[in-house]
Amino acid sequence: MTSSTETRAFQTARRGRAWMFGDNVPTDQIVATKVVFSPMEVVLKHVLEELKPEFPANVRPGDLIVAGVHFGQSSGRAIAPKAIQAAGVGCIVAESFARTFLRNCYEIGLPIIECPGASRLARDGDVVSVDLESGAVRNETTGQTLQGNPVDPFLLRMLAAGGIIPLVRRTGSDLGATNT
């Protein structure tokens, strides 16, 4: 169970400038083959550039990615969520995620939330706020609010720890479960 202190320290509320992406964004376009084995400093100069050439140079810490269905599909490159996180993105809001991408995000501590209608919520540059605990997603620029899927308390706990490895280090391999 997530303690309220742990959740508050993690800041389940996020707010940032939106970068809009469409449906079926593959991990191959998040991190292109030409840089997949490069050091992260090189990857960051190219993250999402095939879809938005201005993204690598203009993304700022705390910005949010807002997308349509099946974000992070295809190859399941684990480097894709790591590159997005290293770019400073504070959260990804999408109508749905490819399951491997979803798992990889939580495992590294990158906040994501599924929200029906997200692809029509904002335009590039709008300010969007997200509450991972309640699932509320709001375009602060237009005032439109959507109800996303609240993040499961265990996943909030994993995010608060910084991912699965820090959580296991903190709680042990049983993730803090007690035998009854």
C-alpha positions in Angstrom: 0.0 0.0 0.0 1.3 3.5 -0.8 1.7 5.7 2.2 0.4 9.2 1.8 3.8 10.6 2.9 5.5 8.5 0.2 3.0 9.6 -2.4 3.2 13.3 -1.5 7.0 13.2 -1.6 6.7 11.8 -5.1 4.3 14.5 -6.3 1.4 12.6 -8.0 0.4 15.9 -9.5 2.3 17.0 -12.6 1.9 20.1 -14.7 3.8 21.1 -17.9 3.8 22.1 -21.5 2.2 19.6 -23.8 3.9 17.9 -26.8 1.3 16.3 -28.9 1.8 13.0 -30.7 -0.7 10.8 -32.7 -1.6 7.1 -32.6 0.6 4.1 -32.8 3.9 5.8 -32.1 6.5 3.1 -32.3 9.6 2.9 -30.1 11.6 2.9 -33.3 10.5 6.5 -33.8 11.1 7.5 -30.2 14.7 6.3 -30.5 15.8 5.6 -34.1 17.9 2.7 -35.1 20.8 4.9 -36.0 21.3 6.0 -32.4 19.9 3.1 -30.4 23.4 1.9 -29.2 24.8 5.4 -28.7 25.5 7.0 -25.4 22.5 8.7 -23.9 24.0 12.2 -24.7 23.7 11.3 -28.3 20.3 9.6 -28.0 18.9 12.8 -26.4 19.9 14.9 -29.5 17.6 12.6 -31.5 14.7 11.5 -29.3 11.4 11.7 -31.1 13.0 13.8 -33.9 11.5 11.6 -36.7 8.0 12.8 -35.5 8.8 16.3 -34.3 12.2 17.5 -35.4 12.0 20.4 -32.9 11.5 18.1 -29.9 15.1 17.3 -28.9 16.2 20.9 -28.9 13.1 22.4 -27.3 11.8 19.9 -24.7 12.2 21.2 -21.2 12.2 19.5 -17.8 8.6 18.9 -16.7 7.1 19.0 -20.2 4.4 16.4 -20.8 3.8 14.1 -23.8 0.2 13.7 -24.8 -0.7 11.1 -27.3 -3.3 8.8 -28.9 -3.7 5.1 -28.8 -1.0 2.5 -28.5 1.9 4.8 -27.7 5.3 2.9 -27.6 4.3 0.1 -29.9 6.4 -2.4 -31.9 9.9 -3.3 -30.9 9.6 -2.6 -27.2 13.0 -0.9 -27.1 13.7 -0.3 -23.4 15.9 2.7 -24.4 12.7 4.5 -25.5 11.2 5.3 -22.1 14.7 5.9 -20.7 15.4 8.5 -23.4 12.0 10.2 -22.7 12.8 10.3 -19.0 16.4 11.5 -19.6 14.9 14.3 -21.8 13.1 15.6 -18.7 9.5 14.6 -19.6 7.5 14.7 -16.4 4.7 12.4 -17.5 3.2 10.8 -20.6 -0.6 10.9 -21.1 -1.9 8.6 -23.8 -5.2 7.0 -24.7 -3.4 3.7 -24.4 0.1 2.3 -24.2 1.7 -0.8 -25.7 2.0 -3.1 -22.8 5.8 -3.6 -23.0 6.3 0.2 -23.1 3.9 0.6 -20.2 5.8 -1.9 -18.1 9.2 -0.4 -19.0 8.0 3.1 -18.0 6.9 1.9 -14.5 10.1 -0.2 -14.1 12.3 2.9 -14.5 10.0 5.3 -12.6 8.6 7.3 -15.6 5.0 8.4 -14.8 2.4 7.6 -17.4 -1.4 7.6 -17.4 -4.0 6.3 -19.7 -6.7 8.7 -20.5 -9.5 8.2 -23.1 -9.8 11.3 -25.3 -6.2 12.5 -24.6 -5.3 12.9 -28.2 -8.0 15.6 -28.5 -7.3 17.4 -25.2 -4.6 19.8 -26.2 -2.3 21.4 -28.8 1.4 21.7 -28.7 2.4 24.2 -26.1 -0.8 24.1 -24.0 -0.3 23.7 -20.3 -1.6 20.3 -19.0 -1.9 19.1 -15.5 -2.3 15.5 -14.4 -3.1 13.9 -11.1 -1.8 10.3 -11.2 -3.7 9.3 -8.1 -7.2 10.5 -9.1 -6.7 10.2 -12.9 -7.7 13.8 -13.6 -6.2 15.3 -16.7 -6.8 19.0 -17.4 -5.8 21.3 -20.1 -5.1 24.4 -18.1 -5.0 26.6 -21.2 -8.6 25.7 -22.3 -10.1 24.5 -19.1 -11.1 21.1 -20.5 -10.9 18.2 -18.1 -10.9 14.5 -18.8 -11.0 11.5 -16.5 -8.1 9.2 -17.0 -7.4 5.9 -15.2 -6.0 6.4 -11.8 -2.6 4.8 -11.3 -2.7 1.7 -9.2 -1.4 2.3 -5.6 1.4 -0.3 -6.1 2.5 1.4 -9.3 2.5 4.7 -7.5 4.7 3.2 -4.9 7.0 1.9 -7.6 7.1 5.4 -9.2 7.7 7.0 -5.8 10.7 4.7 -5.3 12.1 5.6 -8.7 11.3 2.2 -10.4 11.3 -1.5 -9.6 15.0 -1.8 -8.7 15.0 1.0 -6.1 11.7 -0.4 -4.7 13.3 -3.9 -4.3 16.4 -2.3 -2.7 14.2 -0.4 -0.3 11.6 -3.2 0.6 13.3 -6.5 -0.2 12.4 -9.0 -2.9 9.0 -9.5 -1.4 8.3 -5.8 -2.1 7.3 -5.3 1.6 4.6 -8.0 1.7 4.1 -9.7 5.0 3.4 -13.3 5.5 0.2 -13.9 7.4 
